[in-house]
Amino acid sequence: MPQAFTPMRIPLSVDGTALEISAIHRGGDQAPIVFLHGFGSTKEDYADIVRHPAFAGHPFVAFDAPGCGETRCADLSKVSITFQVKSALAVVDQLGFERFHLIGHSMGALASLMLAHAHPARVLSFVNIKGNLAPEDCFLSRQIFDHPQDDIERFFDDFIERTRLSPTYSSALYAASLRHKVQLGAVSGIFRSMVELSDSGDLLDKFLGLPFPKMFMYGEQYASLSYLPQIQAHGVTLAEIEHCGHFPMYSNPQKMWERIAWLHQQCSPGER
């Protein structure tokens, strides 16, 4: 069968820590697209971009973040959102992406926000798929404090069970693969850094200050988020996905891809 994308392994060193990034990539002559996945997910969340004609010609990269999937990290204790941002920048630099559309989900959306805030001139547009903007968004990550365990393996087992029983779309499906997609030594560092940034990182101001087209995507089960009216009033496009909670790529992927394609069409012709 012809390959619609190319699997890659990218050796890197970030803050003196050796990485071997597992990625999927496609070339093209349009504006590049960079995907960052959420906690407990992997690069394959975005592989179906190749099935949607709206994105024909766009090079892209999606990769397993340090501590996740098939990416290898020599020191998992180093993993945090800040470390993931540095790793993402190293990947896009390795591929020669100077400017790109940015799409991130949950943990990956938080890393995307920090990347975009630090390097706004490199980003053409940003689709934030239910990323953290306020303390209320830490319904997963804050469990590291709300349900503390001395044994991280016991914590993660309990976390998976709570997630499996959550009354939101696709939670059981998501929970079923968590043990295979998250490396245990990275759990605490990821969750603690997510909570710290959500509580004291001025994320909402950072998001509203980004100088390019922005979309905030969320499932209908999160339509009560307190900041939605505020970000809409500041020109952010809201994309509520029906029949969905936290995971549009599992619950309603067709609608997710349609809304991403719509935002890209709002960019100027030279930046699409």
C-alpha positions in Angstrom: 0.0 0.0 0.0 1.3 3.5 -0.7 2.2 5.5 2.4 0.2 8.6 3.1 2.7 9.7 5.7 6.2 8.7 6.7 7.1 7.4 10.2 10.2 9.0 11.6 12.6 8.8 14.5 14.3 12.1 15.3 17.3 12.0 17.7 17.5 15.2 19.8 19.1 16.6 22.9 16.9 19.0 25.0 18.4 20.5 28.2 21.1 17.9 28.0 18.6 15.0 28.0 18.7 12.6 25.1 15.5 12.1 23.2 14.4 9.9 20.3 11.2 11.4 19.0 8.7 9.1 17.3 6.8 11.1 14.6 4.7 10.9 11.5 5.4 13.4 8.8 4.3 14.4 5.3 5.9 16.9 2.9 4.1 19.4 0.7 4.2 22.9 -0.8 1.6 24.6 1.4 1.9 26.0 4.9 3.0 23.4 7.4 0.8 22.1 10.2 2.2 21.1 13.6 0.1 18.9 16.0 0.7 18.4 19.7 -1.4 15.7 21.4 -2.9 15.5 24.8 -2.0 13.6 28.0 -2.7 9.9 27.4 -2.9 10.3 23.6 -0.3 10.0 20.8 0.6 11.2 17.4 -1.9 8.9 15.8 -4.8 11.1 17.0 -4.0 13.3 14.0 -3.0 10.7 11.3 -6.3 11.0 9.5 -5.4 14.5 8.3 -4.3 12.6 5.2 -7.9 11.4 4.6 -9.3 15.0 4.3 -8.9 16.8 1.0 -9.1 20.2 2.6 -5.5 19.6 3.8 -4.0 18.4 0.6 -0.6 19.8 -0.1 0.1 20.7 3.5 3.2 19.3 5.1 2.6 18.2 8.7 4.2 16.7 11.7 2.7 14.9 14.7 4.9 13.3 17.3 4.7 11.5 20.6 5.7 14.0 23.3 8.4 13.1 25.8 7.0 10.7 28.3 4.4 9.5 25.8 3.8 6.8 23.2 6.9 5.5 21.4 9.2 8.5 22.1 12.2 7.7 24.2 13.4 10.0 26.9 16.6 9.3 28.8 15.4 11.1 32.0 11.6 11.1 32.5 12.0 13.2 35.6 12.8 16.1 33.3 9.4 16.0 31.6 7.2 19.0 32.1 5.2 21.4 29.9 8.3 23.6 29.5 10.3 20.6 28.5 7.7 19.6 25.9 7.7 23.1 24.4 11.4 23.0 24.0 11.1 19.5 22.4 8.4 20.7 20.0 10.6 23.6 18.9 13.5 21.3 18.3 11.3 19.0 16.1 9.9 21.8 13.9 13.4 23.3 13.6 14.7 19.8 12.5 12.1 19.7 9.8 12.8 23.2 8.7 9.3 24.6 9.5 9.8 28.3 9.8 6.1 29.3 10.1 3.3 26.9 10.7 -0.3 26.4 11.8 -0.4 25.0 15.3 -3.0 22.5 16.6 -2.9 21.2 20.2 -5.3 19.2 22.4 -5.4 19.4 26.2 -1.8 19.0 27.5 -0.6 19.6 23.9 -2.8 22.8 23.6 -1.2 24.1 26.8 2.3 23.4 25.4 1.1 25.0 22.1 0.0 28.1 23.9 3.3 28.5 25.7 5.2 28.0 22.4 3.0 30.5 20.5 3.3 33.1 23.3 7.1 32.8 23.2 7.4 32.7 19.3 4.3 34.4 17.9 6.0 35.4 14.6 6.3 31.7 13.8 2.6 30.8 14.2 0.1 31.3 11.4 -3.0 30.1 13.4 -3.8 28.2 16.5 -6.5 25.7 17.2 -6.7 25.2 20.9 -8.7 21.9 21.5 -9.9 22.2 25.1 -6.5 23.3 26.4 -6.0 24.7 29.9 -6.7 28.4 30.2 -7.8 28.7 33.8 -7.7 26.7 37.1 -11.1 25.1 36.3 -9.5 23.2 33.4 -7.4 21.0 35.7 -10.0 18.3 36.0 -7.5 15.6 35.1 -4.1 17.0 36.1 -5.2 18.3 39.5 -5.9 14.7 40.6 -2.2 14.5 41.4 -3.0 16.8 44.4 -6.6 15.8 45.1 -5.9 12.1 45.2 -2.3 11.9 46.3 -0.5 8.5 46.5 3.1 7.8 47.6 3.2 5.1 44.9 2.8 6.7 41.4 1.8 3.4 39.9 -1.1 3.1 42.4 -2.0 6.7 41.6 -2.1 6.0 37.9 -4.2 2.8 38.4 -6.7 4.8 40.4 -6.7 7.7 37.9 -7.4 5.3 35.0 -10.4 3.8 36.9 -11.8 7.2 37.7 -11.4 8.2 34.1 -13.0 5.0 32.8 -16.2 5.8 34.9 -16.4 9.4 33.9 -19.8 10.4 32.5 -18.3 12.1 29.5 -18.1 11.0 25.9 -15.2 8.6 25.0 -13.8 8.6 28.5 -13.8 4.8 28.7 -12.2 4.5 25.3 -9.5 6.9 26.3 -8.9 5.2 29.7 -8.5 1.8 28.0 -5.1 2.7 26.4 -3.6 5.0 29.1 -1.2 2.4 30.4 0.2 1.9 26.9 0.4 5.6 25.9 1.9 7.2 29.1 5.3 6.4 30.6 4.8 6.2 34.3 7.9 8.3 35.2 6.5 11.3 33.4 3.0 11.5 35.0 3.8 13.6 38.1 6.0 16.1 36.2 3.4 16.6 33.5 0.5 17.0 35.9 2.2 19.2 38.4 3.5 21.6 35.7 0.0 21.8 34.1 -1.6 22.7 37.4 1.1 25.3 38.2 0.7 27.0 34.8 -3.1 26.9 35.0 -3.2 28.4 38.5 -0.5 31.1 38.1 0.6 31.3 34.4 -1.8 34.0 33.2 -2.9 31.6 30.4 -6.0 33.4 29.5 -4.2 36.7 28.9 -1.5 34.9 26.9 -4.1 33.3 24.7 -6.0 36.5 24.1 -2.8 38.3 23.3 -1.8 36.0 20.4 -1.8 38.1 17.2 -3.1 35.5 14.7 -6.4 33.7 14.0 -7.4 31.6 17.0 -10.1 28.9 17.6 -11.1 27.4 20.9 -12.7 24.0 20.4 -14.6 22.1 23.1 -17.2 19.4 23.4 -20.8 20.3 24.2 -20.4 18.8 27.7 -18.0 21.7 28.4 -20.2 24.5 27.2 -20.4 25.9 30.7 -16.7 26.9 30.9 -16.7 30.3 32.6 -14.4 32.1 30.2 -16.1 31.2 26.9 -18.0 34.5 26.6 -14.9 36.5 27.4 -12.7 34.9 24.8 -15.5 35.1 22.2 -15.8 38.8 22.9 -12.1 39.2 22.2 -12.4 37.7 18.7 -11.6 34.1 19.4 -13.7 31.7 17.2 -15.6 29.2 19.4 -16.1 25.7 18.0 -18.5 23.7 20.1 -18.5 20.0 19.0 -21.8 18.1 19.4 -21.9 14.7 21.0 -18.5 15.3 22.5 -16.7 15.9 25.8 -12.9 16.3 26.0 -12.0 14.2 23.0 -13.4 15.4 19.6 -10.8 13.2 17.8 -12.6 10.2 19.3 -16.2 11.3 19.6 -16.8 13.5 16.5 -13.6 13.6 14.4 -15.4 14.7 11.2 -16.7 17.8 12.8 -13.2 18.5 14.4 -11.5 18.3 11.0 -14.2 20.5 9.4 -13.7 23.3 11.9 -9.9 23.2 11.7 -10.2 23.5 7.9 -12.6 26.4 8.3 -10.1 28.4 10.5 -7.3 27.8 8.0 -9.5 29.2 5.3 -9.8 32.4 7.3 -6.0 33.1 7.0 -4.7 35.2 4.2 -4.0 33.3 0.9 -0.3 33.3 1.4 -0.6 31.8 4.9 -3.1 29.0 4.3 
